[in-house]
Amino acid sequence: MLAEGVVGRALQRGTVRCVVTDFRLFAADRHGTVDDTPYGGGPGMVIRPEPVVEAVESVRIGRAPVVLLTPQGRRFDQQQAERWADMLQRPAGDDAGQLILLCGRYKGFDERVRELVVTDEISLGDFVLSGGELAALAVIDAVVRRVPGVLGRQESADTDSFGPARDGRLDCGWYTRPPEYRGLPVPAPLLSGDHAAIEKFRQRDSEARTRARRSDLSDDA
């Protein structure tokens, strides 16, 4: 999936770089075993600390953030995507230019992985996936598209929901041809050619949608 779409084009151009590291390469046995039964009993398997910590240490540059994808993490949002996109643009150093995402399976990682290498924990929401890979792909897409030069027009991302042009609100509705379809016309301001009136209409629509659908993001909240 990384080879497709916006992220794929950014990788092809060298705007960003993505390296996938398999924990199994750091397993102690020839079978590539990385999980074991939990101490104290219980269902499921737990990923051992040694291959994970050693995998992170093999790729980490300085104090680059190591982010665990987990339902127990804080909620990932656009502001965090912006911060990480900004970090990736800075020259590589002790705390810039690299972001490491840890994707778990089974019952998750041995808790010592958190203590030894994890610097942050992110969740996409209050639900559980079979593994962290899908969550990592979502984070990568959200971050990479905010890196300058990735999109054809940066304004496209700025006017998205939660973007700076929307002051963190939801985006407005968008229309294209035909001017009327099944009795539903395009709002008149969008056909006026008056750019100030168009932007005013879009801002008002953004505010109304936010109040109706995500009141927690509204200025009135």
C-alpha positions as CSV (number, residue, x, y, z in Angstrom):
1,M,0.0,0.0,0.0
2,L,2.9,2.3,0.5
3,A,3.7,2.2,-3.2
4,E,0.3,3.7,-4.1
5,G,-1.1,7.2,-4.3
6,V,0.3,10.3,-2.6
7,V,2.7,8.3,-0.4
8,G,3.9,6.2,-3.3
9,R,4.7,9.2,-5.4
10,A,6.5,10.9,-2.5
11,L,8.7,7.8,-2.0
12,Q,9.4,7.6,-5.7
13,R,10.6,11.2,-5.8
14,G,12.6,10.8,-2.7
15,T,10.7,13.5,-0.8
16,V,10.4,11.0,2.1
17,R,11.9,7.6,2.8
18,C,10.2,4.6,4.4
19,V,12.0,1.5,5.8
20,V,10.2,-1.6,7.0
21,T,12.1,-3.6,9.6
22,D,10.9,-7.1,10.5
23,F,11.3,-8.1,14.2
24,R,11.8,-11.7,13.1
25,L,15.2,-10.7,11.7
26,F,16.3,-10.2,15.3
27,A,14.9,-13.4,16.7
28,A,17.2,-15.6,18.7
29,D,16.2,-18.9,17.0
30,R,16.3,-20.1,13.3
31,H,12.5,-20.2,13.2
32,G,12.2,-16.4,13.7
33,T,10.1,-16.8,16.9
34,V,9.2,-13.4,18.4
35,D,6.3,-14.3,20.7
36,D,5.8,-16.4,23.8
37,T,3.1,-17.3,26.4
38,P,2.4,-14.6,29.1
39,Y,3.8,-15.0,32.6
40,G,1.0,-15.5,35.0
41,G,-1.1,-17.3,32.4
42,G,-4.0,-16.0,30.3
43,P,-5.1,-16.1,26.7
44,G,-3.0,-15.0,23.7
45,M,0.7,-14.5,23.0
46,V,3.0,-11.7,23.9
47,I,5.8,-10.3,21.7
48,R,9.2,-10.7,23.4
49,P,11.3,-7.6,24.2
50,E,14.6,-8.7,22.8
51,P,13.8,-8.7,19.0
52,V,11.8,-5.5,19.2
53,V,14.3,-3.5,21.2
54,E,17.2,-4.7,19.1
55,A,15.2,-3.9,15.9
56,V,14.6,-0.3,17.1
57,E,18.2,0.1,18.1
58,S,19.4,-1.0,14.7
59,V,17.5,1.8,12.8
60,R,17.1,4.6,15.4
61,I,19.0,7.8,14.8
62,G,19.8,9.7,18.0
63,R,16.7,10.4,20.0
64,A,14.2,10.0,17.2
65,P,10.7,9.4,18.5
66,V,9.6,5.7,18.8
67,V,5.8,5.6,18.6
68,L,3.8,2.6,19.6
69,L,0.4,2.1,17.8
70,T,-1.9,0.9,20.6
71,P,-5.5,1.4,21.7
72,Q,-4.0,2.6,25.0
73,G,-2.3,5.6,23.4
74,R,-3.5,9.2,23.1
75,R,-5.8,10.0,20.2
76,F,-3.9,10.8,16.9
77,D,-5.1,14.0,15.3
78,Q,-4.2,16.5,12.5
79,Q,-2.2,18.6,14.9
80,Q,0.1,15.7,15.7
81,A,0.4,14.9,12.0
82,E,1.5,18.5,11.4
83,R,4.1,18.3,14.1
84,W,5.6,15.1,12.8
85,A,5.6,16.4,9.2
86,D,7.5,19.5,10.4
87,M,10.0,17.3,12.3
88,L,10.7,15.2,9.2
89,Q,11.6,18.3,7.3
90,R,14.3,19.3,9.7
91,P,17.9,18.1,9.1
92,A,18.5,14.7,10.6
93,G,20.0,14.8,14.1
94,D,19.4,13.7,17.6
95,D,15.6,14.3,17.5
96,A,14.7,15.2,13.9
97,G,14.4,13.7,10.5
98,Q,13.1,10.2,11.6
99,L,9.9,8.8,13.0
100,I,9.7,5.1,14.1
101,L,6.3,3.4,14.3
102,L,6.0,0.2,16.3
103,C,3.3,-2.2,15.0
104,G,2.3,-4.9,17.4
105,R,0.3,-8.2,17.2
106,Y,-1.3,-10.7,19.5
107,K,-1.7,-9.4,23.0
108,G,0.9,-6.7,22.3
109,F,4.5,-6.2,23.4
110,D,6.2,-7.2,26.6
111,E,5.9,-4.1,28.8
112,R,9.7,-3.7,28.9
113,V,9.6,-2.5,25.3
114,R,7.7,0.5,26.5
115,E,10.1,1.1,29.3
116,L,13.2,0.8,27.1
117,V,12.5,2.4,23.7
118,V,8.9,3.8,23.4
119,T,8.7,7.6,23.6
120,D,5.0,8.0,22.6
121,E,1.8,6.0,22.2
122,I,-0.9,6.7,19.6
123,S,-4.4,5.4,19.0
124,L,-6.7,5.9,16.0
125,G,-9.7,5.5,18.2
126,D,-11.6,3.3,20.7
127,F,-11.4,0.1,18.8
128,V,-8.9,-2.8,18.3
129,L,-7.3,-4.0,15.1
130,S,-5.5,-7.3,14.6
131,G,-2.2,-5.5,14.2
132,G,-0.7,-2.1,14.2
133,E,0.1,-2.1,10.5
134,L,-3.1,-0.6,9.3
135,A,-2.9,2.1,11.9
136,A,0.7,2.9,10.9
137,L,-0.3,3.2,7.3
138,A,-3.0,5.8,8.3
139,V,-0.4,7.7,10.3
140,I,2.1,7.7,7.5
141,D,-0.4,9.0,5.0
142,A,-1.6,11.7,7.3
143,V,2.0,12.9,8.0
144,V,3.5,12.5,4.6
145,R,0.8,14.5,2.8
146,R,1.6,17.5,5.0
147,V,5.3,17.5,4.0
148,P,5.8,20.4,1.5
149,G,6.3,19.2,-2.1
150,V,4.3,16.0,-1.6
151,L,1.0,17.4,-2.9
152,G,0.7,19.3,-6.2
153,R,-0.8,22.2,-4.3
154,Q,-0.3,22.7,-0.6
155,E,-3.5,24.7,-0.5
156,S,-5.4,21.5,-1.1
157,A,-4.2,20.1,2.3
158,D,-4.5,23.5,4.0
159,T,-8.3,23.6,3.2
160,D,-9.0,20.0,4.4
161,S,-10.9,19.3,7.5
162,F,-8.9,20.4,10.6
163,G,-6.5,22.3,8.3
164,P,-5.1,25.8,9.0
165,A,-7.4,27.4,6.4
166,R,-10.4,26.0,8.3
167,D,-9.0,27.0,11.8
168,G,-9.3,23.3,12.9
169,R,-12.9,23.0,11.8
170,L,-14.5,20.6,9.3
171,D,-14.2,21.4,5.6
172,C,-17.0,22.9,3.6
173,G,-19.0,21.1,0.9
174,W,-17.6,21.1,-2.6
175,Y,-19.4,21.0,-6.0
176,T,-18.5,20.5,-9.6
177,R,-20.4,20.2,-12.9
178,P,-23.3,20.0,-13.7
179,P,-24.7,23.2,-12.2
180,E,-27.9,21.4,-11.4
181,Y,-28.5,17.6,-10.9
182,R,-31.9,16.0,-10.2
183,G,-33.3,19.3,-9.0
184,L,-30.4,20.1,-6.7
185,P,-28.5,23.3,-7.8
186,V,-25.0,24.4,-6.9
187,P,-25.2,27.2,-4.4
188,A,-25.3,30.6,-6.1
189,P,-22.2,32.1,-4.5
190,L,-20.0,29.4,-6.0
191,L,-21.2,30.4,-9.5
192,S,-20.8,34.2,-8.9
193,G,-17.2,34.5,-9.8
194,D,-16.8,36.7,-6.7
195,H,-13.8,35.2,-4.9
196,A,-14.5,37.1,-1.7
197,A,-18.2,35.9,-1.7
198,I,-17.1,32.3,-2.5
199,E,-14.6,32.2,0.4
200,K,-17.2,33.7,2.8
201,F,-19.8,31.1,1.8
202,R,-17.2,28.3,2.3
203,Q,-16.2,29.6,5.7
204,R,-19.8,29.8,6.8
205,D,-20.6,26.3,5.5
206,S,-17.5,25.0,7.3
207,E,-18.7,26.6,10.6
208,A,-22.3,25.3,10.1
209,R,-21.1,21.7,9.4
210,T,-18.8,21.8,12.4
211,R,-21.5,23.0,14.8
212,A,-23.9,20.3,13.4
213,R,-21.5,17.3,13.2
214,R,-18.6,18.0,15.5
215,S,-19.7,20.6,18.1
216,D,-16.6,19.8,20.2
217,L,-14.6,21.6,17.4
218,S,-16.9,24.6,17.1
219,D,-16.1,28.0,18.5
220,D,-19.4,27.9,20.3
221,A,-18.3,24.7,22.3
